[in-house]
Amino acid sequence: MTCASLAKPRATRRRHLLASVAAWTATAFAGPALAADPIKIGLVTALSGQSALAGEALTRGLQVAIDEINAAGGVLGGRKFELVRRDDEANPSKGVVAARELIFREKAVVVFGGLDTPVAMAIVPLMNQEKVPFMDPWAAGTAITRNGANPNFVFRVSAVDEVVDSGMLAYAQKTFKTAKPGLILVNNPWGESNEKGLKAAMSAKGVTAAGVEKFEANDLDMVPQLTKLKAAGADTLFLVGNVGPSAQVVKSLERMGWKVPIVSHWGPAGGRFTELAGANGKDVHFVQTYSFFGKQGPVGERVIKALIAKYPTVKGPADITPAVGVANAYDAMKLTALAIQAAGSTDGDAVRQGYYKIERHEGLIKTYLRPFTPTQHDALSADDYVWAQFIDNRILPVGLAN
């Protein structure tokens, strides 16, 4: 036997051995590596400007929920969640760009967003087109979830305008004996959504509005609009606007010397309202979905402790603000994790259907029982709302404010 003939089998055996080692290495490391890949959760929100405080509240609610889920082992056999944020600056076009980045560059499995209804409405068609679930933990525009898409990839754990609008009328009638309300609304899709909802609510109750006045988001003086409503005999104001313009309504009323009850959507809670509105900001009554004041259940106590431990500026309930941002985002993230686990996958359509498979969840805001169905993408109802005021820069339920 020649040296060449001896070398040939050895070379062959060596190649087989190397191939076997390579195959074993690929098998040994590919599975765990994939299992360890984080599941990215995107967040598009205002991280700068007047609503930055609300954007930070959403961030904190999401992050505390993610920390709890990850500490418990994650989902899908050990995969952990990772939060990736983008600033939309409360601008619809920037919101769409941010959402596209999260979908295509970051490969976010679910995108959270919609601090502002106009931004959310701009993002919704993209999410339905790309078949990526969009979870709204704040913006209340009715058409965000009821957008006509089939299948619909948009879900919400937050207030809904048409439900809030009925609640505003009922609260005003009960609290202030309102008979002739005046509407003062931001001139954008959110204002339009609430104008429609408030008119429907009033029509159902046989109430006629004193008038409807609009303002732009950057207006600094609403005296002309308010003067018309006063002259028309408005006995209460229904206010819909975010932090800045809502504060300007209060300041304009002060300049006029007109003391009139104000029942508001939750726009004032989204930032530095009392700083901008001054002492009379306390007179505005606005809707909320949760308060960390008062007796808390086990989930509330756990969340407060987690926030205090994670964020040095949080010393107690007064520092958890806006509470709705934290609470809505926290529950929405827990429900999203359940949907992904139920889907057994991170595929967008599977996750969409996973939301429908959630039977029960002990949340922060409430115990959720089948929160989502193919025809109902809003997890909260009118029974989940509370009314609040700013007292000493703290958002307190009206019952605790006196």
Secondary structure as the mmCIF struct_conf table of DSSP 4:
data_model
#
loop_
_struct_conf.conf_type_id
_struct_conf.id
_struct_conf.beg_label_comp_id
_struct_conf.beg_label_asym_id
_struct_conf.beg_label_seq_id
_struct_conf.end_label_comp_id
_struct_conf.end_label_asym_id
_struct_conf.end_label_seq_id
HELX_RH_AL_P HELX_RH_AL_P1 CYS A 3 ALA A 36
BEND BEND1 ASP A 37 ASP A 37
STRN STRN1 ILE A 39 THR A 45
BEND BEND2 SER A 48 GLY A 49
TURN_TY1_P TURN_TY1_P1 GLN A 50 SER A 51
HELX_RH_AL_P HELX_RH_AL_P2 ALA A 52 ALA A 71
TURN_TY1_P TURN_TY1_P2 ALA A 72 GLY A 73
STRN STRN2 VAL A 75 VAL A 75
TURN_TY1_P TURN_TY1_P3 LEU A 76 GLY A 78
STRN STRN3 ARG A 79 ARG A 79
HELX_LH_PP_P HELX_LH_PP_P1 LYS A 80 LYS A 80
STRN STRN4 PHE A 81 ASP A 87
TURN_TY1_P TURN_TY1_P4 GLU A 89 ALA A 90
HELX_RH_AL_P HELX_RH_AL_P3 PRO A 92 ARG A 100
HELX_RH_PI_P HELX_RH_PI_P1 GLU A 101 ARG A 105
BEND BEND3 GLU A 106 GLU A 106
BEND BEND4 VAL A 109 VAL A 109
STRN STRN5 VAL A 110 GLY A 113
BEND BEND5 LEU A 115 ASP A 116
HELX_RH_AL_P HELX_RH_AL_P4 THR A 117 GLU A 130
TURN_TY1_P TURN_TY1_P5 LYS A 131 LYS A 131
STRN STRN6 PHE A 134 ASP A 136
BEND BEND6 PRO A 137 TRP A 138
HELX_RH_AL_P HELX_RH_AL_P5 THR A 142 THR A 145
BEND BEND7 ASN A 150 PRO A 151
STRN STRN7 VAL A 154 ARG A 156
BEND BEND8 SER A 158 SER A 158
HELX_RH_AL_P HELX_RH_AL_P6 ASP A 161 PHE A 176
BEND BEND9 ALA A 179 LYS A 180
STRN STRN8 PRO A 181 VAL A 186
BEND BEND10 ASN A 187 ASN A 188
HELX_RH_AL_P HELX_RH_AL_P7 PRO A 189 LYS A 205
TURN_TY1_P TURN_TY1_P6 GLY A 206 GLY A 206
BEND BEND11 ALA A 210 ALA A 210
STRN STRN9 GLY A 211 PHE A 215
TURN_TY1_P TURN_TY1_P7 ALA A 217 ASN A 218
BEND BEND12 LEU A 220 LEU A 220
HELX_RH_AL_P HELX_RH_AL_P8 VAL A 223 ALA A 231
TURN_TY1_P TURN_TY1_P8 ALA A 232 GLY A 233
BEND BEND13 ASP A 235 ASP A 235
STRN STRN10 THR A 236 VAL A 240
HELX_RH_AL_P HELX_RH_AL_P9 VAL A 243 MET A 256
TURN_TY1_P TURN_TY1_P9 GLY A 257 GLY A 257
STRN STRN11 ILE A 262 SER A 264
BEND BEND14 TRP A 266 TRP A 266
HELX_RH_3T_P HELX_RH_3T_P1 GLY A 267 GLY A 270
BEND BEND15 GLY A 271 ARG A 272
HELX_RH_AL_P HELX_RH_AL_P10 PHE A 273 ALA A 277
HELX_RH_3T_P HELX_RH_3T_P2 ALA A 279 ASP A 283
STRN STRN12 VAL A 284 GLN A 288
BEND BEND16 THR A 289 THR A 289
BEND BEND17 PHE A 292 GLY A 294
HELX_RH_AL_P HELX_RH_AL_P11 PRO A 298 LYS A 310
TURN_TY1_P TURN_TY1_P10 PRO A 312 THR A 313
BEND BEND18 GLY A 316 GLY A 316
HELX_RH_3T_P HELX_RH_3T_P3 PRO A 317 ASP A 319
BEND BEND19 ILE A 320 ILE A 320
BEND BEND20 PRO A 322 PRO A 322
HELX_RH_AL_P HELX_RH_AL_P12 ALA A 323 ALA A 343
TURN_TY1_P TURN_TY1_P11 GLY A 344 GLY A 344
BEND BEND21 SER A 345 SER A 345
HELX_RH_AL_P HELX_RH_AL_P13 GLY A 348 TYR A 356
TURN_TY1_P TURN_TY1_P12 LYS A 357 LYS A 357
STRN STRN13 ARG A 360 GLU A 362
BEND BEND22 LEU A 364 ILE A 365
STRN STRN14 THR A 367 LEU A 369
BEND BEND23 ARG A 370 ARG A 370
STRN STRN15 THR A 373 THR A 373
TURN_TY1_P TURN_TY1_P13 PRO A 374 THR A 375
STRN STRN16 GLN A 376 GLN A 376
STRN STRN17 ASP A 378 ASP A 378
HELX_RH_3T_P HELX_RH_3T_P4 ALA A 382 ASP A 384
STRN STRN18 VAL A 386 ILE A 391
TURN_TY1_P TURN_TY1_P14 ASP A 392 ASN A 393
STRN STRN19 ARG A 394 PRO A 397
HELX_RH_3T_P HELX_RH_3T_P5 VAL A 398 LEU A 400
#
